[in-house]
Amino acid sequence: MRTRLDWLLTSADIPYLTSDESLPDSALAEQVRQLAQYELGFSQIFKLDRRLRKIADPARYAGVLAPLRLAVLGASTLDHLLPALRAVGARHGFLIDCYLAPYGQYLREIADPASALHAFAPEVVLFALDATHLVGEQISDAPDAALDATMERLRAAWRGVIAGFGAQVIQQTVLPRMLPLMGSNEHALPGSPARMAAALNARLRTAATEEGIDLLAIDDAAVHDGLAAWHDPVLWLKGKQEISPAAAQHYADLALRPVLARRGRSAKCLVLDLDNTLWGGVIGDDGLGGIVLGQGSAEGEAYLSLQRYALDLMKRGVLLAVCSKNDDAVARAAFEQHPEMLLRLDHITSFVANWEDKPTNLRRIADEIGIGLDSLVFVDDNPFERNLVRSALPMVRVPELPEDAALYAGTLARAGYFEALAVTREDRERTALYAANAAREKTRASGLDITSYLESLDMVLEWQRFDAAGQQRIVQLVNKTNQFNLTTRRYTDAEIAALIADPNALALQFRLRDTFGDNGVIAIVIGHLTPGGELDLETWLMSCRVLGRGVETACLGVVAGEAKRLGATALLGRYVPTERNDMVREHYPRLGFVADGADHGETRWRFDLDRPLPDALNISVNDIRGSAT
Amino acid sequence: MQHDEIVEELTGIFRDIFDDDDLVLRDDMTAADVARWTSLSHINLILAVEDAFDIKIGSGDIEKLTNVRALLTLIERKAAR
């Protein structure tokens, strides 16, 4: 059994990973951040570890891979954890040099100034002591005295490390692997090894605060993952490996979190998407009353649970931000007016809702707050947005999310981005401080070239005339789309059926496929020939999910071709403003239409079909006639 | 997966797990021929093979897989399913 780092991407082929020098040191250093987004396979840990140990001139890459001397002290087999510590260290920006003290010699090594440990001069010392070493395997006659003695020994060892090296001390808690002798009422036998392990873990927590050291809570981890994921009794008996090799990567990740936290490198700001992340549905289309949130439904409760977790993080000093493709006013209205919203505008330090790409907006958020991009965690249900951010801004931490919104908060918690060691008054006041910063900072636009990312998506736009099979979905789309909708004209079932039957009507449906899969029907265009030989577009609507990907331009190519086939010489477009569709005010001019009059806020546009069409970059277009005429 | 591909993949695993860039796999190779192939690193080898070929190796088989031929035979049998 293996513990899963399920907030990371998995891949059999992690880009750039080799164990030999076909990957130059400089390229390795450059790619380390991309690498950080992947869970490593078992042999990939060894591959990366071997490659890292071949770096010829570590000092040269210290800016990306900061050298770190880590001593691991224990009383059983720990060699098997070192490759994972070094490999995971690189993912977190460290080039770790490990020192493993000889089996059970740690007290002597700490005390003896001539020891190899002293020569190594560790910056971090990890006490990875096994349960047998700490509490024994027999019933103790005097459990309290035994625990007192163990704690005295540990405190002395920690103090020795702090005094001798000024190193950060990380103490592993006791893995709860001792078998119960009583059962649920194990406390009735205070000297049982299982009971002593639990008691020692409680004492470690008190002592850690008093002595200023940090814990590696593998007892909590084993509760989450199940003991079998962490410990294999066969390997303990055979080779004294308490932590199963299969858990090494998870162990290393947990061990390095306090190291990051001590160095101020934990994330500081949680950036949240809105639609289908903080609530179910699309606020721009479904409206304030249509989104799913809050008591009364399991789904609504699920979204609320992420809001609650975010709010609790904020209360202990994590900043919150919003990054959403939405109309600013529509998005804010949810926070101001929806009765079930736990998060309110004054909890959000930086609120960015617009139609620009998310990497640009994340830069804006970081600038506004005055923190680095590497301090951001970006949570979004949409894999397109997640991968765009990962490729454009690899320093931003982007968790993979499970399908079910009920599990979002748990995944975020397990990822440990916000690892912290103590809660200070400053933590609690930080939110106010940064809010002031954000208010002062002027937002500024920044350009981002996402062309190469879009190319990598292999987008295919498939189109066909309306057909009976698609009728239900078409009726649904034309009657619920509010944002990317030029005229917001609604249609009955019968009207759509009439369009299906009319060979002279332009009635087109578009689907988009990409590397993430099939996005379904994402655009509808409806038009009629006028007596003057122009094609009047009475409806053009799109799903906001595919915005900013050049899909409109590709659609225009199809519309123009079909219009010509019907004998038209020009396209006529109309924009009828509503409260919801401000985002498409410039839709037609952006596509090269020229102004053709206006009244009562409505604007009209014209595109002569003898003119060249704008290029639809990165999208191939596929005509699937299917059952259409 | 073809025999040659399996050998290539397994060679990479042996090189990574036993930390030897020049290691060349031979059918008759046993733990005695590879300096770092110990009873402890054997567990790493098995886990790496399970992970890379997406197979599960039963605990009864683990002890018997101390030569390359036995490993290859088992991988070919399990990966073919």
Interface residues (C-beta under 8 A of the other chain):
Chain A: A12 S19 D20 G41 F42 S43 F46 K47 R50 T77 D79 H80 V234 L235 K238 G239 Q241 P245 A246
Chain B: G12 I13 R15 D16 I17 D19 D21 S39 L40 I43 N44 L47 A48 E50 D51 A52 S59
